[in-house]
Amino acid sequence: MHPNHLSSEFLSRHLKDRLVSQVVVTGKRQISINFSDGTGLIVDGGSDELLARIERASASVAHNGSQSPTKRQLEYLAFIFKYMQRFGRAPAESDIERRFLVSAPSVNQMMQMLERRGFITRKPGVPRSIRLCVDLTAHGNLGTVR
C-alpha cells in the first residue's frame, strides 16, 4: 500500500481510542488532526482524491522540548484525563481546586505551567477547554488517581 493511500480500516485500527487534542487547517486543502499522544493525521485534498498520512511526533517535539512531567504535574494530568473519561468534558479549574484542596491561583499557575511545557492546550477565555497533549499510559500513573 502506498504510504499516502491509507484505507479506512488502517486508519481506524491505528487511531482507535486516541483523544483528539487539536484540529488545525494548515492550508487551503490540508487539515491536521493532532492526538494527545503526539500522533498526527494529516489529510491533503488533491484534485480528485484525499491523501492521508499518520505522523508520530518524537517525545521532544510532542512536549515542545520539555522533559517528563513531575510527580505533581502527573497527578494533575491524570485527574484531568480521568475526569474527561468519566464526564466527557474537561474539568473546570474549580473542579481541580476541590480535588487537590488548593486555591484558585494555585490551580491557575499549574495550568499555565502545564500549558507552557506542552502537556496541555487551552483556548483563551473558553471554560473547560483543556486538552491533553501527553500520553499518560507511558507514565503508568493512571491507576493511582481516584
GINOR-V330904 format. One record per backbone hydrogen bond with DSSP energy under -0.5 kcal/mol. CO is the residue of the C=O (numbers start at 1). NH is the residue of the N-H. If there is no record, write none. Layout:
BEGIN
co->CO nh->NH
co->CO nh->NH
END
This chain:
BEGIN
co->2 nh->5
co->4 nh->6
co->4 nh->52
co->7 nh->11
co->8 nh->12
co->9 nh->13
co->10 nh->14
co->11 nh->15
co->12 nh->16
co->15 nh->18
co->19 nh->36
co->22 nh->34
co->24 nh->26
co->24 nh->32
co->27 nh->30
co->29 nh->45
co->30 nh->26
co->30 nh->27
co->31 nh->43
co->32 nh->24
co->32 nh->34
co->33 nh->41
co->34 nh->21
co->34 nh->22
co->35 nh->38
co->38 nh->57
co->39 nh->35
co->40 nh->42
co->40 nh->55
co->41 nh->33
co->41 nh->43
co->42 nh->44
co->42 nh->53
co->43 nh->31
co->44 nh->46
co->44 nh->51
co->49 nh->46
co->51 nh->44
co->53 nh->42
co->55 nh->40
co->55 nh->57
co->58 nh->62
co->59 nh->63
co->60 nh->65
co->61 nh->64
co->63 nh->66
co->70 nh->74
co->71 nh->75
co->72 nh->76
co->73 nh->77
co->74 nh->78
co->75 nh->79
co->76 nh->80
co->77 nh->81
co->78 nh->82
co->79 nh->83
co->80 nh->84
co->81 nh->85
co->82 nh->86
co->83 nh->87
co->84 nh->88
co->92 nh->95
co->92 nh->96
co->93 nh->97
co->94 nh->98
co->95 nh->99
co->96 nh->100
co->97 nh->101
co->97 nh->102
co->103 nh->107
co->104 nh->108
co->105 nh->109
co->106 nh->110
co->107 nh->111
co->108 nh->112
co->109 nh->113
co->110 nh->114
co->111 nh->115
co->112 nh->116
co->113 nh->117
co->114 nh->119
co->114 nh->120
co->115 nh->118
co->119 nh->133
co->121 nh->131
co->122 nh->124
co->123 nh->126
co->125 nh->127
co->126 nh->129
co->128 nh->90
co->131 nh->121
co->134 nh->136
co->135 nh->138
co->136 nh->139
co->136 nh->140
co->136 nh->141
co->137 nh->140
co->141 nh->144
co->142 nh->145
END
